[in-house]
């Protein structure tokens, strides 16, 4: 069962799009998104609608088991202290300085694909 998570990022008032995009590039250069079971990811920038000039990430996991291994079960998620070290570097070192709120408090949703219902 494929799992997809959508993370919505709100930039801080003093953060620029270039700063966010530089954080993503730095994370990629350090392979911080090379997590077990994470099969693909995309960063998106809003061009129309309510999220113009805001960013979203789409994270695709190969299975629900892989997603659970990283983040814990839906009804009992892992505490931040148990997140993978590369993810903590991404959130705390690179992402936090450009967001309007704590990276662990962003709006997000996780889904399973319909073909597997």
Secondary structure, DSSP 4 states (H G I P E B T S, - for coil): --EEEEEEE-B-TT--HHHHHHHHHHHHHTTTT--TTEEEEEEEEB-SGGGBT-EEEEEEES-HHHHHHHHEETTEEPPGGGS-HHHHIIIIIIIGGGBSS-GGGSEEEEEE-GGG-
